[in-house]
Amino acid sequence: MLIRFEVSNYRSILEPVELSMVAVDRDRVEAREAASLGESLLTVAALYGPNASGKSNIVAAFTWLRDAVQHSLRTWDDEIPVEPFAFGDGPGRPSEFIVELLVDGIRFEYVLEVHRRAVHYEGLFHYPEKRRRRVFERESGELKLQRGLGGIAGTRELMTDRTLVLTAARRFREPLVSKFAGELLRTLAMSPGQRLPEVIEMAVPYRALRSTVRWFEYLSESDQEALFDVASPGAPPGPDREQALALLRIADLGIDDVLIDEGEKTLQRSAETGASRPPKRVRLVHRAATEKVPLDFRAESEGTRTWFRLIGPVLTALRSGSLLLLDELDASLHPTLSAQLLGLFHNPATNPRGAQLVFTAHDTSLLNHLNRDEVWLTEKSDSGATRLGALAEFAGERVRRSQNLERAYLHGRFGALPDVDQAELLRALGLIG
């Protein structure tokens, strides 16, 4: 589980901002106890703020770190594709990322400082028995390993100025490194409201849509019809068609089933075999009285498409206990569906493995479904840099647990609202002198 994430000098973020999943109100069923930390962790966190205030960049920064660990060895030959703050001394400073995860009850901390030309610093630490111990640390071209980790000594041969040690060390399958890297790489990220070209929607090469399709292609051998079967919490996660259908039907869109078959017009080349094959076609079966009719996916409303795309990532996160990042959760979704989604992550019955959801949104009605420690606010400083603050500790004073968050937010109690100059707008439109 994510404990905290900190980033500085990335896109609109200059000075360090921190997102913490440590619960302020621990006496709630939604807060999951982490005995080794002496704290409880949240399963949901929401980022609110005006447009262009940096909400999406916080999500993008975590996604960048995940992708860096996945691909640095293969794709960072010429330059590290980091995006520092564009103004002031941003371009000349390194970007820093810090993530702390709870993996099998043990706290891990990963620190990374990079510039476009080289990795400045990288370190992985863990806290067995609550004491900080180095797994590895790399600085000025020197790599130090924890005693007893000789199995990843070959990392030195793969390490370059622009290769992450964590990326290289994963190849040696050392359990301590693999556990942390595996948890980080299981992070799922998507933008539900992203509009896709029609040809992409039909051919299904889009990662999130493929992620959903695989759940409907799998034929469950059980008769389980509930959304989740928690009778065997240790069972390995895997696709289950009945669970996918149950989640699709929650939306009450009049959809009874999903058909996945082969298209006829164009061919796609299989990455595994090199053979050409027709693209897969998705059709949603609608019911009306006693009649059922399959409709092409492109005929569905934007809201239905969005909900369908979400099913795969949501089920994968809930079944594996991983982190899901959603940028603009409320885009194209009815507030009731967004609230249903929050409930799936809040409820231990549907989220037995402690999956976490971090999302950005503008829909203030969702604040009625969030606790004060689950809300974070972004705003831009005069220098154009993003600032991030916890609503639970807004302006140095604790927000009351019983406060109506939506009403207080809309009345400007917490700031982070768009500052619209009506007079300037009317003058620009030529409506006033």
C-alpha positions in Angstrom: 0.0 0.0 0.0 1.1 3.6 -0.7 2.2 5.4 2.5 3.3 8.7 0.9 4.6 10.2 -2.3 6.7 13.3 -2.6 7.8 15.1 -5.8 9.7 18.3 -6.7 10.7 20.1 -9.9 8.4 18.2 -12.2 6.1 20.0 -14.7 4.2 22.7 -12.7 5.6 21.4 -9.4 8.8 23.2 -8.2 9.1 22.9 -4.4 8.4 19.5 -2.8 4.7 18.5 -2.5 3.6 15.5 -0.5 0.5 13.3 -0.8 0.1 11.1 2.4 -2.2 8.1 2.7 -1.8 8.0 6.5 -5.3 8.3 8.1 -6.1 11.2 10.5 -9.3 9.5 11.6 -8.2 5.9 12.4 -11.5 4.8 14.0 -13.3 4.2 10.6 -13.8 0.9 8.8 -12.3 2.6 5.7 -9.0 3.1 7.3 -6.8 0.0 7.2 -4.6 -0.7 10.2 -0.9 -1.0 9.5 0.5 -2.5 12.7 4.1 -2.2 11.7 3.7 1.6 11.2 1.5 2.2 14.2 -0.8 4.0 11.9 -3.8 3.3 9.6 -3.7 3.8 5.8 -6.4 5.2 3.5 -7.8 3.4 0.5 -9.0 6.6 -1.2 -7.5 10.1 -1.8 -9.0 12.9 -3.9 -7.2 15.9 -5.5 -9.3 19.0 -6.0 -8.4 22.4 -7.3 -8.9 24.8 -10.3 -8.0 23.9 -13.8 -4.3 24.0 -14.5 -3.5 24.1 -10.8 -1.4 20.9 -11.0 -3.7 18.1 -9.9 -3.0 16.0 -13.0 0.8 16.6 -12.7 0.8 14.9 -9.3 -0.7 11.8 -10.8 1.6 12.1 -13.8 4.6 12.3 -11.6 3.8 9.0 -9.9 3.1 7.4 -13.3 6.5 8.8 -14.6 8.3 7.1 -11.7 6.6 3.8 -12.3 7.5 4.0 -16.0 11.0 5.0 -15.2 11.5 1.8 -13.2 10.0 -0.2 -15.9 11.9 1.2 -18.9 15.1 3.1 -18.0 17.4 0.2 -19.0 15.9 0.0 -22.5 14.9 3.5 -23.4 17.1 6.0 -21.6 20.2 5.7 -23.9 20.5 9.4 -24.9 18.5 11.4 -22.3 16.3 11.0 -19.3 12.8 12.1 -20.3 12.1 14.1 -17.2 10.2 17.4 -17.4 11.5 20.0 -14.9 9.7 23.2 -13.9 10.1 25.5 -16.9 10.7 28.8 -15.0 13.4 30.2 -12.8 16.1 27.7 -11.8 13.8 24.7 -12.5 15.6 23.6 -15.7 19.0 23.6 -13.9 17.9 21.6 -10.8 17.4 17.9 -10.5 13.9 16.5 -10.2 13.3 14.4 -7.0 10.8 11.6 -6.4 10.2 9.9 -3.1 7.8 7.0 -2.6 7.1 5.0 0.5 5.2 1.7 0.2 4.0 -0.9 2.7 4.9 -4.3 1.2 4.1 -7.5 3.1 3.9 -5.4 6.3 7.4 -3.9 5.8 7.9 -0.2 5.0 10.0 0.6 2.0 11.4 4.0 0.9 12.7 4.8 -2.6 14.4 8.1 -3.4 15.4 9.2 -6.9 17.0 12.5 -8.1 17.5 12.8 -11.8 18.4 15.4 -14.4 18.1 15.1 -18.2 21.7 13.9 -18.5 22.2 11.6 -15.5 20.9 10.1 -12.3 22.2 12.2 -9.4 21.1 9.9 -6.5 19.1 6.8 -6.0 18.4 4.8 -2.9 16.2 2.0 -1.7 15.7 1.5 2.1 13.5 -0.7 4.2 12.4 -0.7 7.9 12.5 -4.2 9.3 11.8 -3.9 13.1 11.1 -0.2 12.4 14.8 0.6 11.9 16.0 2.1 8.5 18.3 -0.2 6.6 19.8 0.3 3.2 19.0 -2.1 0.4 21.1 -0.1 -2.1 22.4 3.4 -2.5 23.9 5.0 -5.6 25.7 8.3 -5.6 28.5 9.8 -7.8 28.7 6.6 -9.8 29.3 4.5 -6.6 26.9 1.7 -5.7 26.6 0.4 -2.1 24.6 -2.7 -1.4 23.2 -4.1 1.8 25.4 -6.9 3.2 24.1 -10.3 2.0 22.7 -8.9 -1.3 25.6 -10.2 -3.4 23.1 -11.7 -5.7 22.5 -8.3 -7.4 26.1 -7.4 -7.6 25.8 -7.8 -11.4 23.8 -4.6 -11.3 27.0 -2.7 -11.5 27.7 -4.0 -15.0 24.3 -2.8 -16.2 24.4 0.6 -14.5 25.1 3.6 -16.6 24.6 7.4 -15.9 21.1 7.1 -17.2 20.0 3.6 -16.0 18.2 3.2 -12.7 19.7 0.7 -10.3 16.2 -0.5 -9.4 15.5 -1.3 -13.1 18.7 -3.3 -13.4 18.5 -5.0 -10.1 15.0 -6.4 -10.9 16.7 -8.7 -13.4 18.4 -10.7 -10.7 15.2 -11.6 -8.9 16.4 -10.8 -5.4 13.3 -11.0 -3.2 13.9 -7.8 -1.3 14.2 -5.8 -4.5 11.6 -7.7 -6.4 8.9 -7.2 -3.8 9.2 -3.5 -3.8 9.6 -3.1 -7.5 6.7 -5.4 -8.2 4.4 -3.4 -5.9 5.4 -0.1 -7.6 5.0 -1.6 -11.1 1.5 -2.9 -10.3 0.3 0.7 -10.2 -2.4 1.3 -12.7 -3.0 4.7 -14.3 -5.6 6.0 -16.7 -7.7 9.0 -17.7 -11.3 7.8 -17.8 -12.5 10.8 -19.8 -9.9 10.5 -22.6 -11.7 10.6 -26.0 -10.3 8.0 -28.4 -10.5 8.0 -32.2 -13.2 5.7 -33.5 -10.8 3.3 -35.2 -9.0 2.8 -31.9 -12.2 2.1 -30.0 -13.1 -0.5 -32.5 -9.7 -2.2 -32.9 -9.3 -2.4 -29.1 -5.5 -1.7 -28.9 -6.0 0.9 -26.1 -4.5 -0.5 -22.9 -7.4 0.3 -20.6 -10.0 -1.1 -23.0 -7.9 -4.3 -23.5 -7.7 -4.6 -19.7 -11.5 -4.7 -19.5 -12.0 -7.0 -22.5 -9.9 -9.7 -21.0 -12.3 -10.0 -18.0 -15.2 -10.6 -20.4 -13.2 -13.1 -22.5 -12.5 -15.3 -19.5 -15.2 -18.0 -18.8 -15.5 -18.5 -15.1 -15.9 -22.0 -13.9 -17.8 -21.0 -10.8 -21.4 -20.0 -10.4 -20.4 -17.0 -8.2 -22.6 -14.0 -9.1 -21.6 -11.6 -6.3 -19.3 -8.8 -7.2 -16.5 -10.3 -5.2 -15.9 -13.7 -3.6 -13.8 -13.1 -0.5 -14.0 -16.7 0.8 -10.4 -17.3 -0.4 -8.5 -14.1 0.3 -5.2 -15.9 -0.5 -6.3 -17.0 -4.0 -4.3 -15.5 -6.9 -6.0 -12.7 -8.7 -7.4 -13.4 -12.1 -10.1 -12.4 -14.5 -13.7 -13.4 -13.7 -16.4 -12.7 -16.2 -19.2 -12.8 -13.6 -17.5 -10.1 -11.5 -17.0 -7.9 -14.6 -20.7 -8.3 -15.5 -21.7 -7.5 -12.0 -19.7 -4.3 -12.1 -21.1 -3.4 -15.5 -24.6 -3.9 -14.3 -24.1 -1.7 -11.2 -24.3 1.2 -13.6 -27.9 0.2 -14.5 -27.4 1.1 -18.2 -29.8 -1.6 -19.4 -26.8 -3.7 -20.5 -27.2 -7.5 -20.0 -24.1 -8.9 -21.5 -20.9 -8.3 -23.5 -19.9 -10.0 -26.8 -16.3 -10.2 -27.9 -15.8 -11.5 -31.4 -13.6 -11.0 -34.4 -13.9 -8.1 -36.8 -13.9 -8.5 -40.5 -12.5 -5.4 -42.2 -8.9 -4.9 -41.2 -6.2 -7.2 -39.9 -3.8 -6.8 -36.9 -0.5 -8.5 -36.6 -0.1 -10.5 -33.4 2.9 -9.4 -31.3 3.4 -13.0 -30.1 3.2 -15.0 -33.3 3.6 -12.4 -36.1 0.5 -13.8 -37.7 -2.3 -11.5 -39.0 -5.6 -11.7 -37.3 -8.9 -9.7 -37.4 -9.2 -7.1 -34.6 -11.5 -7.9 -31.7 -14.9 -6.3 -31.7 -16.8 -5.3 -28.6 -20.6 -5.2 -28.5 -22.7 -4.5 -25.5 -26.0 -6.4 -25.3 -28.9 -4.2 -24.3 -32.2 -5.4 -23.0 -35.6 -3.8 -23.5 -38.6 -5.8 -22.1 -38.1 -9.3 -23.4 -35.8 -8.3 -26.3 -31.9 -8.3 -26.3 -29.9 -6.5 -29.0 -26.1 -6.2 -29.3 -24.9 -2.8 -30.2 -21.4 -1.8 -31.4 -19.2 -0.1 -28.8 -19.0 3.0 -30.9 -22.8 3.4 -30.7 -22.6 3.7 -26.9 -22.7 7.0 -25.0 -19.5 8.5 -23.8 -20.5 7.7 -20.2 -21.1 4.1 -21.0 -17.7 3.9 -22.8 -16.0 5.5 -19.8 -17.6 3.1 -17.3 -16.6 0.1 -19.5 -13.0 1.2 -19.8 -12.9 1.5 -16.0 -14.0 -2.0 -15.2 -10.7 -3.8 -16.1 -8.4 -1.5 -14.1 -10.8 -1.3 -11.1 -11.2 -5.1 -10.9 -7.5 -5.7 -11.4 -6.7 -3.2 -8.6 -9.3 -4.7 -6.2 -8.3 -8.3 -6.9 -4.5 -7.6 -6.5 -4.6 -4.9 -3.8 -2.7 -2.4 -6.0 -2.8 1.3 -6.5 -5.1 2.8 -9.2 -4.5 6.4 -10.4 -7.5 8.1 -12.2 -7.1 11.5 -13.7 -10.5 13.3 -14.0 -12.6 10.5 -12.5 -15.8 12.5 -13.0 -15.3 13.1 -16.7 -18.3 11.6 -18.6 -19.5 9.8 -15.5 -22.7 10.4 -13.5 -21.9 11.4 -9.9 -23.8 8.4 -8.7 -21.4 6.1 -10.6 -18.4 7.9 -9.3 -19.7 7.5 -5.7 -20.3 3.8 -6.4 -16.6 3.5 -7.4 -15.5 5.2 -4.2 -17.6 2.8 -2.2 -15.9 -0.2 -3.8 -12.6 0.9 -2.5 -13.9 2.0 0.9 -15.7 -1.2 1.7 -13.5 -4.1 3.1 -16.0 -6.6 1.6 -15.3 -5.5 -2.0 -11.7 -4.4 -1.2 -10.3 -7.1 1.0 -6.7 -6.7 -0.1 -6.4 -2.9 0.6 -6.3 -1.6 -3.0 -6.0 2.2 -3.1 -7.6 4.8 -5.4 -6.1 8.2 -6.0 -8.0 10.5 -8.3 -8.5 14.0 -9.5 -11.9 15.5 -9.9 -14.0 18.7 -10.1 -17.3 17.2 -9.0 -17.9 18.6 -5.6 -20.8 16.3 -4.8 -18.2 13.5 -4.3 -17.0 15.4 -1.2 -20.1 14.1 0.5 -18.6 10.6 0.2 -15.2 11.5 1.4 -13.7 11.9 4.9 -11.7 15.1 5.7 -8.4 13.2 5.5 -9.1 11.9 2.0 -9.2 15.3 0.4 -6.2 17.2 -0.9 -6.3 20.7 -2.5 -4.0 22.2 -5.2 -3.5 25.8 -6.2 -0.9 27.8 -8.1 1.4 30.3 -6.5 2.3 33.7 -8.0 5.3 32.0 -9.6 3.1 29.5 -11.4 4.2 26.6 -9.2 1.8 24.0 -7.8 1.1 23.9 -4.1 -0.6 20.9 -2.5 -2.3 20.9 1.0 -4.2 18.5 3.1 -7.8 19.6 3.7 -7.7 17.9 7.2 -5.0 20.4 8.3 -6.1 23.4 6.2 -4.5 26.7 7.0 -2.9 25.2 10.2 -6.2 24.4 11.9 -7.9 21.1 11.9 -11.1 20.9 9.8 -14.0 19.5 11.9 -14.9 15.9 11.1 -18.6 16.8 11.0 -18.2 19.7 8.5 -20.1 19.6 5.3 -17.1 19.5 2.9 -18.9 20.3 -0.3 -20.7 23.4 1.1 -17.5 24.7 2.7 -15.5 24.1 -0.5 -18.0 25.9 -2.7 -18.1 28.8 -0.3 -14.4 29.2 -0.6 -13.7 28.0 2.9 -10.7 26.0 1.7 -9.6 28.1 -1.3 -8.5 26.1 -4.4 -11.4 27.5 -6.4 -11.2 29.1 -9.9 -10.6 32.8 -9.7 -12.8 34.2 -12.4 -12.6 37.9 -13.2 -16.1 38.6 -14.5 -15.4 42.2 -15.4 -12.4 41.3 -17.5 -14.4 38.5 -19.3 -17.2 40.9 -20.1 -14.8 43.5 -21.5 -13.2 40.9 -23.7 -16.6 40.0 -25.0 -17.3 43.6 -25.8 -20.3 43.7 -23.4 -19.0 46.5 -21.2 -16.7 49.4 -21.8 
